[in-house]
Amino acid sequence: MIVTAWFLIGLIGCIWASTDAVNRGNSGCLVFLLILLGGPVGLIIWLLIRPEK
């Protein structure tokens, strides 16, 4: 149950970050991979380096 919840949270984070990247003019695929491979650390990195809208 916990593994499923962790997976869903990660997947939702990946989807949100990739759509956010596309809206900001960056590659959504690269950000998706950053979050997928980096996990929560990748999400924090994206939040710190994402460009202004």
Secondary structure, DSSP 4 states (H G I P E B T S, - for coil): -HHHHHHHHHHHHHHHHHHHHHHTTS-HHHHHHHHHHHTHHHHHHHHHHPPP-
